[in-house]
Amino acid sequence: MQNIEQEIYARNYGVITHEEQYKLKNAKVTVVGAGGVGGITLISLARMGFGNIQVIDMDTFDYSNINRQMLSSISRVGKSKAMCAKETIIDINPNINVTVRQEKLDESNADEIIAGSDVVIDATDNLVARVIIHRTAQKLKVPSVWIAVTPPFRGGVITFSENTPAYELVLRHPSLGRELTDEVKKEISAIKNGRALASVKHGAIKSWADEYLNNQAPWAVICPIANIVGICASFEAFKVILNRANLQPAYAPNLVKIDMANSNMVQVLTPDNGSWDNAEL
């Protein structure tokens, strides 16, 4: 490692070994989405020492991102999220190899985007893209990390691999085993409506849920929740790469459940029947 990296990551040693730091330097992680969860995930990956980071995002920053997205600021409104992510990562460590793709991940490009990655982190809010990410990752035998951020103060993280049950099975998706037709895509997208309604019993404001269902309000997210979910997702990627016997990811169907309103704010839970009710995540 170059001298600058020895200084940047000097305080990692003692927590991880020099050999493990070298593993991170040589690892390639793909992060789909550079917004609320994706932004802090990317920052955390860079600060841990991941040496090859691919950022996928076609969006630009707007004012509504500033409440939670750590890559956003007034000066970045209107700018590419992916390019701003690269700028920030390079400012953390100029030796990191950052690849940017300002495009939407879909069935036509998913194989090309994910192939060659050591782990992929699904930080998009597009539920159809999520199905494609995890289907493709499992097919290519690339571990994939799923995230959720749900009102009022909840979230979740699950890691999938070639050896775990499928994403759509664990999360009870209506698309399991089906071609992604327009009708199936509508069924997938409707999952969030159920989550919005279920969130009210956990303390979300009912008038917001009603407005969301009527397309009159965006998904509600507050800064600490998006960021703790992103930190947990980055740590799952860290565990995948280190592959320590005593530091394994929360592989599916296990769930890293986050509820900042609960005295047990972060727990790893196993479902009774091997899957989770999407509305409760």
N, C-alpha and C positions, 0 to 999 in steps of 0.2 A: 504493500500500500504506500501511496505517496505520503510525504511528511504531513501535508495539510490534513489528510484523512486520519492519520495517527493522532493528531491533536483533536480533531472534531469528535472522534469516537473514543477518546481516551477514557472517559467515564463509563463506557459500556463494559470495560474489562473488569472482571470480578463478578459481574452479573452474567456475562457470556465470555467464552474463551476467544483467543485470537483466531483459532480455527473456525469457530462459529461466526465471527465477524467476517471472515473471508467467505463463508457460505452465503451470507447476506449480500456481500459485494457482488458475487457471481450470479445471484438469483435474479430472475425476471418476473416481475409482478405486473399484471394488467389490471387497471382500475377503470371500470366503466361508470362514468359519472364523476364530475369534478365540482359538485355543488356542496350541499350541507354536510352529508356524510363523506362523500368522496374527497372534498377539500381537506378536511382534517386527517383523513386516512392517508392521503398523499404526503402531507406534511410529516406525519408520524413515521411513515415508511422511510422518507428521506433522512430523518433525524436518527432512525435506528441503523441506517447504513445500507439499505437495499440499493444495489448498484445499477439496476436496469429497470426502469419504470416506464410503462406504456399508459398513456392517458387517452381515454376515448370520451369525447364530449363535443357536440355540435352547437351548444348553446352559448349565449353571451350573458354577462351579468346585468341585472337590473336592480333597482332600489329595494325591491322586496326581498332580495337575497341577503341584504346586509345584516338582518337580525340574527343570522345563524351561520352563514357561510364564511369560513375563516380565510378563504382566498379573496373574498369580495371587499370592496371599499368604494367610497365615492369616486375616487380617481379611476376605478376600473369599470364603472358602469358603461355598458355598451361594448366592452372588450370580451374577447374569446376566453371562456373559462379554461379550456385546455391550454391555451398559450400562456395565460396567467399562471396556471399551475406549473408549467415548465419554467417560467421565469422565477417563481418562488423556490422550486426545487433546486435549480441551478445556483440560486443565491445561498441556499443552505449548504450545498456541496457541488462545486462546479465539475467534479469528476463523475457525477452520476450521469449515466446515459439515459436521456429522456426522449421518448418517441411520442409524438402527438398525432392523433387522428381526429380531425374535426368532422366527424360524420356520425350518423346514427347506426348503431349495431342492429342488424337484422339477419334474416336467414341467408341472405346473399353473401354476407361478408364475415359472419361469425367464426367460421372455421379458420379463415385467414388471420383474423384478429387474435384469437385465443391460442392457436397453434404455436408451440415453442415457449409458452408461458409456464412457469413453475407453479403459479397460483393466480387465480383471477378473482377479483373482488367486485361483486355486483353492488354498485352504489347508485344505480339508476332508480328513478321513480316510475319508470315505464314497466308495467307488469307483464306486458307481452315480451318485451326485451329480456326481462328476467327469465322467463321460460326458455327463451332461445339461448341465453347465456349458460344456464345450468344444464340444459340438454346437451349443448355442444361440448361443454367442459367435461361432462361425464363420458361422452363418446370418445373424446380425445384423451381421457385419463388425466385430466388436469384438475387438481383440487379447486373448488369454488366456494366463496364465502358469500352467504346471503345476509341481508340486513333488513330491518323494519324500524320505522320511526312512527309511533302512533300516539295521538292525543290521549290524555293531556301530557303525561310525563313518562311514556313507556317506549320500549324498543326491544329488539331481539337480534341475535346473530346465530347463524347455524353454518357449519362447514360441511361441505359435501365432497365425496371422492368417488373413485371408481368402485370402491368397496362398500359404500353406504347405500341405503335406499334412495331412490330418485327424488329429486326436489319436488316434483309434482305429486308424488305419493305422500311424502312427509307433510306437505302443506295442503293436502286434499284439494288439489287443483282440478277444475272441471275439464282441463285439457289433457289429462293423463292418457297417453296412448292414442291421442287424436291428432290429425293434421291441423295445422294452424290456419284454418279458414277464417274468413271475416266474421262468421258467426261465433266461432270458438274464441276469437280475439275479443269479441264483445263480452263474452262470458268471463274471460280472464279479467278484463278491465273493470267489470262490475264488482269484483272482490272488494275493492276499496270502499264501495258504498256500505257493504256489510260491516267493515271495520269502523267506518265513521259512526254508524248507528250504535255499534257495541261500545264504542269509546265513551258514550254518554254515561253509562253506568259506572265508568271508572273516573268520572269527574270532568269530562269534556263538556263544553257548553252546548246545550241542546239546540239553541238557535243557530249556532255555527254548523252543526251536523245537518240540520234541515237545509241551510243555505248551500252546503257542500253538495248535497244530493240533488239540488236544483241548479247546479253549476253556477252558483252565485258567490262562491267563496273558494279560495284555494285550500289545500291541505294545511292544517295548522301544525307548526313546528316551532319549538323554542330552542334557543342556542345550546344549552347544556345537554339536552337529550340527543340532538343530532351529533354533537361532538363526542359524547361518551360512547355512542354506538359506533362511530367511526374509529375511535381509539380501540375498542374491542375488536373490530374487524381487522385493523392493522396488526393487532397482537395475535389473532388467529393465523394470519399469513406468516408472521414471525415464527409461530410454533410449527407450522407446516414445514418451513425451510429448515429449522434446527432439528426437527424430528427427534427430540429427546424422549426417552422412554417415560420419564417422569414429568413431561410437559407436553401433553398431547392436546390437539385442538378439540373443541366441543363438536365432535363428529355427529352427523345426523343419525338418529332422530333427536339427539340431545340439543337443547336450546339454551343459549345464554340469554336469560330473561332479565330485562332491565325495567325497573319501575321506581323512579326516583321519589315517588310519594310513599313508597313502602320502606319500613325500617330495614328490611333485607333488600337493598337497592339493586344488587346484582347477584343472580343465582344461576346455577347450571341445573336444568331440570330435564327429566326423562319422561316422555308421555306414556300414559298407562297402556295405550293401544297402538303405539308406534307412530302416531301422527298427531298433528296439531290443527285445531280449528282456526282457520285464517282470520275469522272475525275477531278472535281474541288476541291476535298478535299485532 
